[in-house]
């Protein structure tokens, strides 16, 4: 599976941005797909994840502001980010695994087998 993340850019605080994670080589309809982010000097952290037949889950820092959804026809998973804050500035990565992870066990980077290349999101105050 090859993942291509896109949609990053620059936005002012309070604005919105949508990221896309397009998969190729295999349908990810039944995969767990996660979004992570990494700021300079920081470890990669979990943002959100969606699994087939299960509800999505989010990091506390983005809960209520970010949503994640799929378009299975396009083999693409989206991360919609609203009410952005400067602390959301990071490189965002999408990742996938064929395992259907339960919601309480989706935040570890080692759980995912496939990674996209990352897309930069910059939020200015």
Buried (B, 14 or more C-beta within 10 A) or exposed (E): BEBBBBBBBEBEBEBEBBBBBBBEEEEBEEBBBBBBBBEEEEEBBBBBBBBEEBEBBBBEBBEEBBBBEBEEEEBBBBBBBBEBBEEBBBBBBBBBBEBEBEBEEBBEBEBBEBBBEBBEBBBEE
